[in-house]
Amino acid sequence: MGVRVPPGLQMKAMANKGLRSETMRIINVSKEFLGGVRSEMKKVTWTRKQDLIASTGVVIVVTAGVAVVVGVVDKLFEVFLLHPAKGLIPFLTGLGGG
């Protein structure tokens, strides 16, 4: 006298088993990936603090310089193109500025 499992429950049990095996596969792949990341990070040559500070200073100075140049060009466009009577026409005709 065996007990028969209804077909719906049997499918649910098989689905749960598949879900568990897929979850374990994802966990194993993740562990392998993170192990590889840890291994590669040990090979990295990190920048010294002094070099990092010097490079940051260079970036800040260059960025400020570019900002000034863009600001000057923007102001020139404003004066010469948006207000031609005040900028471009007197400049081209030599009638003074203003």
DSSP file (Angstrom, degrees, kcal/mol; ACC not computed):
  #  RESIDUE AA STRUCTURE BP1 BP2  ACC     N-H-->O    O-->H-N    N-H-->O    O-->H-N    TCO  KAPPA ALPHA  PHI   PSI    X-CA   Y-CA   Z-CA
    1    1 A M              0   0    0      0, 0.0     2,-0.2     0, 0.0     0, 0.0   0.000 360.0 360.0 360.0  86.5    0.0    0.0    0.0
    2    2 A G        -     0   0    0      1,-0.1     2,-0.5     0, 0.0     0, 0.0  -0.481 360.0-118.4 -86.0 156.4    2.1    2.8   -1.2
    3    3 A V        -     0   0    0     -2,-0.2     2,-0.5     2,-0.0    -1,-0.1  -0.821  24.9-145.6 -95.4 128.0    1.3    6.5   -0.9
    4    4 A R        -     0   0    0     -2,-0.5     0, 0.0     0, 0.0     0, 0.0  -0.797   7.1-138.6 -95.7 133.6    0.9    8.3   -4.1
    5    5 A V        -     0   0    0     -2,-0.5     5,-0.1     1,-0.1    -2,-0.0  -0.784  28.2-114.2 -88.5 126.9    2.0   11.9   -4.4
    6    6 A P     >  -     0   0    0      0, 0.0     4,-2.0     0, 0.0     3,-0.5  -0.295  26.4-115.5 -58.9 146.6   -0.4   14.0   -6.3
    7    7 A P  H  > S+     0   0    0      0, 0.0     4,-2.1     0, 0.0     5,-0.2   0.837 112.7  56.0 -56.0 -36.6    1.1   15.3   -9.6
    8    8 A G  H  > S+     0   0    0      1,-0.2     4,-1.8     2,-0.2     5,-0.1   0.907 109.3  45.4 -63.9 -41.7    0.9   19.0   -8.5
    9    9 A L  H  > S+     0   0    0     -3,-0.5     4,-2.3     2,-0.2    -1,-0.2   0.866 110.1  55.0 -69.6 -35.7    2.9   18.4   -5.3
   10   10 A Q  H  X S+     0   0    0     -4,-2.0     4,-2.0     1,-0.2    -2,-0.2   0.910 109.1  47.3 -63.9 -41.5    5.5   16.3   -7.2
   11   11 A M  H  X S+     0   0    0     -4,-2.1     4,-2.4     2,-0.2    -1,-0.2   0.886 110.8  52.3 -65.9 -38.8    6.1   19.2   -9.7
   12   12 A K  H  X S+     0   0    0     -4,-1.8     4,-2.4     2,-0.2    -2,-0.2   0.904 109.1  49.7 -64.8 -40.4    6.4   21.6   -6.8
   13   13 A A  H  X S+     0   0    0     -4,-2.3     4,-2.0     1,-0.2    -1,-0.2   0.901 111.7  48.5 -64.5 -41.0    9.0   19.4   -5.1
   14   14 A M  H  X S+     0   0    0     -4,-2.0     4,-2.2     2,-0.2    -2,-0.2   0.884 110.7  51.1 -66.2 -37.9   11.0   19.2   -8.4
   15   15 A A  H  X S+     0   0    0     -4,-2.4     4,-2.4     2,-0.2    -2,-0.2   0.913 109.5  50.0 -65.7 -42.2   10.8   22.9   -8.8
   16   16 A N  H  X S+     0   0    0     -4,-2.4     4,-2.4     2,-0.2    -2,-0.2   0.896 110.0  50.9 -62.7 -39.8   12.1   23.6   -5.3
   17   17 A K  H  X S+     0   0    0     -4,-2.0     4,-2.2     1,-0.2    -1,-0.2   0.912 111.5  47.7 -63.7 -42.1   15.0   21.1   -5.9
   18   18 A G  H  X S+     0   0    0     -4,-2.2     4,-2.2     2,-0.2    -2,-0.2   0.879 110.8  51.5 -65.0 -38.3   15.8   23.0   -9.1
   19   19 A L  H  X S+     0   0    0     -4,-2.4     4,-2.4     2,-0.2    -2,-0.2   0.904 110.1  49.4 -64.8 -42.1   15.6   26.3   -7.4
   20   20 A R  H  X S+     0   0    0     -4,-2.4     4,-2.4     1,-0.2    -2,-0.2   0.912 111.8  47.6 -64.9 -41.9   18.0   25.1   -4.6
   21   21 A S  H  X S+     0   0    0     -4,-2.2     4,-2.1     2,-0.2    -1,-0.2   0.885 112.4  49.6 -68.6 -36.1   20.5   23.8   -7.1
   22   22 A E  H  X S+     0   0    0     -4,-2.2     4,-2.3     2,-0.2    -2,-0.2   0.902 110.5  50.6 -66.8 -40.2   20.4   27.0   -9.2
   23   23 A T  H  X S+     0   0    0     -4,-2.4     4,-2.3     1,-0.2    -2,-0.2   0.923 111.0  48.4 -62.4 -44.4   20.9   29.1   -6.0
   24   24 A M  H  X S+     0   0    0     -4,-2.4     4,-2.6     1,-0.2    -1,-0.2   0.879 109.8  52.8 -64.3 -37.2   23.9   26.9   -5.0
   25   25 A R  H  X S+     0   0    0     -4,-2.1     4,-2.6     2,-0.2    -1,-0.2   0.926 109.9  48.0 -62.9 -44.1   25.3   27.3   -8.6
   26   26 A I  H  X S+     0   0    0     -4,-2.3     4,-2.4     1,-0.2    -2,-0.2   0.906 112.0  49.8 -63.2 -41.5   25.0   31.1   -8.3
   27   27 A I  H  X S+     0   0    0     -4,-2.3     4,-2.5     2,-0.2    -2,-0.2   0.922 112.1  47.5 -63.8 -43.7   26.7   31.1   -4.9
   28   28 A N  H  X S+     0   0    0     -4,-2.6     4,-2.3     2,-0.2    -2,-0.2   0.906 112.2  48.8 -65.8 -41.5   29.6   28.9   -6.1
   29   29 A V  H  X S+     0   0    0     -4,-2.6     4,-2.4     2,-0.2    -1,-0.2   0.909 112.0  50.1 -63.6 -41.0   30.1   31.1   -9.2
   30   30 A S  H  X S+     0   0    0     -4,-2.4     4,-2.8     2,-0.2     5,-0.2   0.908 109.7  50.2 -63.9 -42.5   30.0   34.2   -7.0
   31   31 A K  H  X S+     0   0    0     -4,-2.5     4,-2.2     1,-0.2    -1,-0.2   0.917 111.5  48.6 -61.5 -42.7   32.6   32.7   -4.6
   32   32 A E  H  X S+     0   0    0     -4,-2.3     4,-2.0     2,-0.2    -2,-0.2   0.916 112.3  48.6 -63.4 -43.2   34.9   31.9   -7.6
   33   33 A F  H  X S+     0   0    0     -4,-2.4     4,-2.3     1,-0.2    -2,-0.2   0.939 112.3  47.4 -62.1 -48.2   34.5   35.4   -9.0
   34   34 A L  H  X S+     0   0    0     -4,-2.8     4,-2.5     1,-0.2    -1,-0.2   0.844 109.2  54.8 -66.3 -32.5   35.3   37.1   -5.7
   35   35 A G  H  X S+     0   0    0     -4,-2.2     4,-2.2    -5,-0.2    -1,-0.2   0.906 109.2  48.2 -63.6 -40.9   38.3   34.8   -5.2
   36   36 A G  H  X S+     0   0    0     -4,-2.0     4,-2.5     2,-0.2    -2,-0.2   0.891 110.4  51.3 -65.2 -39.8   39.6   35.9   -8.5
   37   37 A V  H  X S+     0   0    0     -4,-2.3     4,-2.5     2,-0.2    -2,-0.2   0.935 110.1  49.1 -62.3 -46.1   39.0   39.5   -7.7
   38   38 A R  H  X S+     0   0    0     -4,-2.5     4,-1.3     1,-0.2    -2,-0.2   0.911 111.3  50.3 -60.2 -42.2   40.9   39.1   -4.4
   39   39 A S  H  X S+     0   0    0     -4,-2.2     4,-0.6     1,-0.2     3,-0.3   0.919 112.8  45.5 -62.4 -44.7   43.8   37.4   -6.2
   40   40 A E  H >X S+     0   0    0     -4,-2.5     3,-1.0     1,-0.2     4,-0.5   0.865 107.3  57.9 -68.3 -36.2   44.0   40.2   -8.8
   41   41 A M  H >< S+     0   0    0     -4,-2.5     3,-0.7     1,-0.3    -1,-0.2   0.805 100.0  58.7 -65.6 -27.8   43.8   43.0   -6.2
   42   42 A K  H 3< S+     0   0    0     -4,-1.3    -1,-0.3    -3,-0.3    -2,-0.2   0.760 103.2  53.7 -70.0 -23.0   46.9   41.5   -4.5
   43   43 A K  H << S+     0   0    0     -3,-1.0    -1,-0.2    -4,-0.6    -2,-0.2   0.581  84.7 110.3 -85.8 -11.0   48.8   42.0   -7.8
   44   44 A V    <<  -     0   0    0     -3,-0.7     2,-0.8    -4,-0.5    -3,-0.0  -0.414  64.3-139.7 -71.1 137.3   47.9   45.8   -8.1
   45   45 A T        -     0   0    0     -2,-0.1     2,-0.2     0, 0.0    -1,-0.1  -0.875  25.6-147.5 -94.2 109.3   50.7   48.3   -7.6
   46   46 A W        -     0   0    0     -2,-0.8     2,-0.1     1,-0.1     0, 0.0  -0.512  15.9-108.5 -83.3 146.4   49.0   51.0   -5.6
   47   47 A T        -     0   0    0     -2,-0.2    -1,-0.1     1,-0.1     2,-0.1  -0.430  35.2-111.3 -70.8 141.9   50.0   54.7   -5.9
   48   48 A R     >  -     0   0    0     -2,-0.1     4,-2.3     1,-0.1     5,-0.2  -0.403  25.1-116.1 -71.2 154.1   51.9   56.3   -3.1
   49   49 A K  H  > S+     0   0    0      1,-0.2     4,-2.4     2,-0.2     5,-0.2   0.885 114.8  53.5 -59.7 -40.8   50.1   58.9   -1.1
   50   50 A Q  H  > S+     0   0    0      1,-0.2     4,-2.4     2,-0.2    -1,-0.2   0.915 109.9  47.3 -61.8 -43.4   52.5   61.7   -2.2
   51   51 A D  H  > S+     0   0    0      1,-0.2     4,-2.6     2,-0.2    -1,-0.2   0.895 111.2  51.7 -64.9 -39.5   52.0   60.9   -5.9
   52   52 A L  H  X S+     0   0    0     -4,-2.3     4,-2.2     2,-0.2    -2,-0.2   0.911 110.8  47.4 -63.9 -42.8   48.3   60.8   -5.4
   53   53 A I  H  X S+     0   0    0     -4,-2.4     4,-2.1     2,-0.2    -2,-0.2   0.912 112.9  49.0 -65.3 -42.4   48.3   64.2   -3.7
   54   54 A A  H  X S+     0   0    0     -4,-2.4     4,-2.1     2,-0.2    -2,-0.2   0.921 112.0  48.1 -64.0 -43.8   50.6   65.7   -6.4
   55   55 A S  H  X S+     0   0    0     -4,-2.6     4,-2.4     1,-0.2    -1,-0.2   0.891 109.8  52.7 -64.2 -39.2   48.4   64.3   -9.2
   56   56 A T  H  X S+     0   0    0     -4,-2.2     4,-2.3     1,-0.2    -1,-0.2   0.904 108.0  51.6 -63.4 -40.5   45.2   65.7   -7.5
   57   57 A G  H  X S+     0   0    0     -4,-2.1     4,-2.4     2,-0.2    -2,-0.2   0.908 109.1  50.1 -61.4 -42.5   46.9   69.1   -7.4
   58   58 A V  H  X S+     0   0    0     -4,-2.1     4,-2.7     1,-0.2     5,-0.3   0.925 110.3  50.3 -62.2 -44.3   47.7   69.0  -11.1
   59   59 A V  H  X S+     0   0    0     -4,-2.4     4,-2.4     1,-0.2    -2,-0.2   0.911 111.4  48.3 -61.3 -42.8   44.1   68.0  -11.9
   60   60 A I  H  X S+     0   0    0     -4,-2.3     4,-2.3     2,-0.2    -1,-0.2   0.922 113.4  46.8 -64.8 -44.2   42.7   70.9   -9.8
   61   61 A V  H  X S+     0   0    0     -4,-2.4     4,-2.4     2,-0.2    -2,-0.2   0.923 114.3  46.7 -64.9 -44.8   45.1   73.5  -11.4
   62   62 A V  H  X S+     0   0    0     -4,-2.7     4,-2.6     2,-0.2     5,-0.2   0.912 112.3  50.8 -64.7 -41.8   44.3   72.3  -14.9
   63   63 A T  H  X S+     0   0    0     -4,-2.4     4,-2.2    -5,-0.3    -1,-0.2   0.913 110.9  48.3 -61.9 -42.8   40.6   72.3  -14.3
   64   64 A A  H  X S+     0   0    0     -4,-2.3     4,-2.1     2,-0.2    -1,-0.2   0.908 111.5  50.8 -63.7 -41.5   40.7   75.8  -12.9
   65   65 A G  H  X S+     0   0    0     -4,-2.4     4,-2.3     2,-0.2    -2,-0.2   0.918 110.6  47.7 -62.1 -44.2   42.8   76.9  -15.9
   66   66 A V  H  X S+     0   0    0     -4,-2.6     4,-2.8     1,-0.2     5,-0.2   0.893 109.8  54.1 -63.8 -39.3   40.3   75.4  -18.3
   67   67 A A  H  X S+     0   0    0     -4,-2.2     4,-2.3    -5,-0.2    -1,-0.2   0.903 109.1  48.2 -61.6 -41.1   37.4   77.0  -16.4
   68   68 A V  H  X S+     0   0    0     -4,-2.1     4,-2.5     2,-0.2    -2,-0.2   0.932 112.4  48.3 -65.1 -45.5   39.1   80.5  -16.8
   69   69 A V  H  X S+     0   0    0     -4,-2.3     4,-2.6     1,-0.2     5,-0.2   0.932 113.0  47.5 -61.6 -45.8   39.7   80.0  -20.5
   70   70 A V  H  X S+     0   0    0     -4,-2.8     4,-2.5     1,-0.2    -1,-0.2   0.897 111.8  51.6 -62.9 -39.6   36.1   78.8  -21.1
   71   71 A G  H  X S+     0   0    0     -4,-2.3     4,-2.3    -5,-0.2    -2,-0.2   0.910 110.6  47.3 -62.9 -42.6   34.8   81.8  -19.0
   72   72 A V  H  X S+     0   0    0     -4,-2.5     4,-2.4     2,-0.2    -2,-0.2   0.929 113.4  47.5 -65.2 -45.5   36.9   84.3  -21.1
   73   73 A V  H  X S+     0   0    0     -4,-2.6     4,-2.5     1,-0.2    -2,-0.2   0.906 111.6  51.8 -62.5 -40.7   35.7   82.8  -24.4
   74   74 A D  H  X S+     0   0    0     -4,-2.5     4,-2.3    -5,-0.2    -1,-0.2   0.916 110.1  48.3 -61.4 -43.5   32.1   82.8  -23.1
   75   75 A K  H  X S+     0   0    0     -4,-2.3     4,-2.7     2,-0.2     5,-0.2   0.895 110.4  51.8 -65.0 -39.7   32.4   86.5  -22.2
   76   76 A L  H  X S+     0   0    0     -4,-2.4     4,-2.9     2,-0.2     5,-0.4   0.927 110.2  48.4 -62.6 -44.5   33.9   87.3  -25.6
   77   77 A F  H  X>S+     0   0    0     -4,-2.5     4,-2.4     1,-0.2     5,-1.1   0.907 111.9  51.0 -60.5 -40.8   31.1   85.6  -27.4
   78   78 A E  I  X>S+     0   0    0     -4,-2.3     5,-0.9     3,-0.2     4,-0.8   0.942 115.8  40.1 -62.3 -47.2   28.6   87.4  -25.2
   79   79 A V  I  <5S+     0   0    0     -4,-2.7     9,-0.5     3,-0.2     8,-0.4   0.935 124.5  35.3 -69.5 -46.4   30.1   90.8  -25.9
   80   80 A F  I  <5S+     0   0    0     -4,-2.9     8,-0.3     7,-0.2    -3,-0.2   0.797 129.7  27.3 -83.4 -28.8   30.9   90.4  -29.6
   81   81 A L  I  <5S+     0   0    0     -4,-2.4    -3,-0.2    -5,-0.4    -2,-0.1   0.820 124.5  39.3-104.5 -37.8   27.9   88.2  -30.7
   82   82 A L  I  <<S+     0   0    0     -5,-1.1    -3,-0.2    -4,-0.8    -4,-0.1   0.787 127.7  31.5 -86.2 -26.6   25.0   89.0  -28.4
   83   83 A H    >>< +     0   0    0     -5,-0.9     4,-1.9    -4,-0.4     3,-1.0  -0.574  69.0 164.1-126.6  68.9   25.6   92.7  -28.1
   84   84 A P  T 34>S+     0   0    0      0, 0.0     5,-2.6     0, 0.0    -1,-0.1   0.823  73.1  58.0 -61.6 -31.9   27.1   93.7  -31.5
   85   85 A A  T 345S+     0   0    0      1,-0.2    -5,-0.1     3,-0.2    -2,-0.0   0.839 114.7  37.8 -67.3 -30.2   26.5   97.4  -31.0
   86   86 A K  T <45S+     0   0    0     -3,-1.0    12,-1.2    -7,-0.2    -1,-0.2   0.734 135.5  12.0 -89.9 -23.9   28.6   97.4  -27.9
   87   87 A G  T  X5S+     0   0    0     -4,-1.9     4,-1.4    -8,-0.4    -7,-0.2   0.801 123.6  34.8-120.3 -62.8   31.2   94.9  -28.9
   88   88 A L  H  >5S+     0   0    0     -9,-0.5     4,-2.8    -8,-0.3     5,-0.2   0.922 114.2  49.8 -73.8 -46.6   31.7   93.8  -32.5
   89   89 A I  H  ><S+     0   0    0     -5,-2.6     4,-2.6     1,-0.2     6,-0.3   0.950 115.0  42.8 -63.7 -50.5   30.7   96.9  -34.5
   90   90 A P  H  >>S+     0   0    0      0, 0.0     4,-1.4     0, 0.0     5,-0.8   0.873 114.8  52.8 -62.6 -32.6   33.0   99.3  -32.5
   91   91 A F  H  <5S+     0   0    0     -4,-1.4    -2,-0.2     2,-0.2    -3,-0.2   0.933 114.4  40.4 -66.4 -44.4   35.8   96.7  -32.6
   92   92 A L  H  <5S+     0   0    0     -4,-2.8    -1,-0.2     1,-0.2    -3,-0.2   0.849 121.1  41.8 -74.6 -33.4   35.6   96.3  -36.4
   93   93 A T  H  <5S-     0   0    0     -4,-2.6    -1,-0.2    -5,-0.2    -2,-0.2   0.618 102.1-127.8 -90.6 -12.1   35.1  100.0  -37.2
   94   94 A G  T  <5 +     0   0    0     -4,-1.4    -3,-0.2    -5,-0.3     3,-0.1   0.758  63.8 137.6  73.1  23.8   37.7  101.3  -34.7
   95   95 A L  S   <S-     0   0    0     -5,-0.8     2,-0.1     1,-0.3    -4,-0.1   0.202  71.8 -99.0 -87.1  18.4   35.2  103.7  -33.2
   96   96 A G        -     0   0    0     -6,-0.6    -1,-0.3    -5,-0.1     2,-0.3  -0.425  46.7 -88.9  91.2-175.4   36.2  102.9  -29.6
   97   97 A G              0   0    0     -2,-0.1   -10,-0.1     1,-0.1   -11,-0.1  -0.721 360.0 360.0-122.3 173.0   34.3  100.6  -27.5
   98   98 A G              0   0    0    -12,-1.2   -12,-0.1    -2,-0.3   -11,-0.1   0.511 360.0 360.0 134.4 360.0   31.5  100.8  -25.2
